[in-house]
């Protein structure tokens, strides 16, 4: 993450990020499309030249805390040409890692 708009997480605000895909470094943004605190956020993640995706994060209370569901759908760009099963595998791997990092932070293990 390179920068976060001061108005984050208001609708329209952005996170400015970099994604390393060897040997390149891609700079792009993720913007807030919907924000319903504290249960739902819909984001538009840009990662050109790969494409754009809608990312939804939904939180549901459970007996032992909460359940966080992260879903991602490619909406534009060459990534739409990747067969769904193959794309789902790549997205699932990355999103699983994202949720593990979130759980680590939520448990109070932040640096």
N, C-alpha and C positions, 0 to 999 in steps of 0.2 A: 504494500500500500504506500503510495507516494504522498497522498494528500486526501483530506476529507473536507467537504464544504462545511462552513460554520453552521448552516441550517440543517445539517443531517440530524434526523432521518426524515425531514419534511419531504412531501411529494415534490419531485423535480430535483432534489439535491443529489450530489454525486460523490462517489468514492473514486479517486483516481488511482489506478493500479497498474502494475507491471506483471506480465506473465512471461516466464522464461520457457521457450521451446527451442531447445538446442538447435542451431547455434545462435538463434535470434532472441532478442528481448522485445516484447510487444508492450507498448504503453497504450492504455485505453481507459474506459470509465464504466462504472456501474451506476445506474440511476434508479431512484425510488419511483415506482409507478403507483403503488398503494401502500398506505401505512395505517394499520388499525392496531394501535398499541394496546396491550402488549401481546396480542395473539397472532398477528399476521403481517407479513410484509411481502410485496411483490416487487421484484427488481428486474431491470433490463440490463443484462451483462453484455458488454461489447468486448469482442476479442478479435478484431480484424487483423489479418485477412481471413481468419477462421470463420467468424460469423457472430451473430447475436443470439442470445437466449433469454427466455423468461425464467427467472428463478423465484420460487415461492418458498417461504419459510413459515410454517404454521406450528403453533405451540398449543398443546392440550394438557390440562391438569390430569394427573394420575394419583393413585394412592401414595406412591413413593416419590412424588416430585412432579415431573412433567415429561411429555413425549414431544420431541422436536422432529418434524417431518420436513425434509428438504427435497423439493422436486425441481427438475430443470427440463425445459423443452427448447430445442433449437428452433429459432424462428426465421433466421435469415443467414445467407452466406453459404460457402462451400460445405460447411459441416452438415448441411441438410442432405447432402449426397451420400453421407456415410450410412450404410445399412443400419437400421434401428437396433438390432441385437448387438452389433459391434459398438455403436455409439453409446448404448445403455451400459455396456461393460465399463467403458472409459469413464463415463459420468458417475456411475455407481462407485467406482474406486476412489475418485476424487472427492465425491460428496461424503463417503464414509470417513475418509481422512479428515475432512472439514468438521464433521460431527464429533469425531474423537477429540479434536483440538478444542472444540467448544465445550465438551464435557470436562476436559482437563481444566480449562479456565473457570468453568462454573463451580468446580470442586475446590477452587481457591488455590490453584497451583500456578497462578500467573507470575511471571518474573517481575 
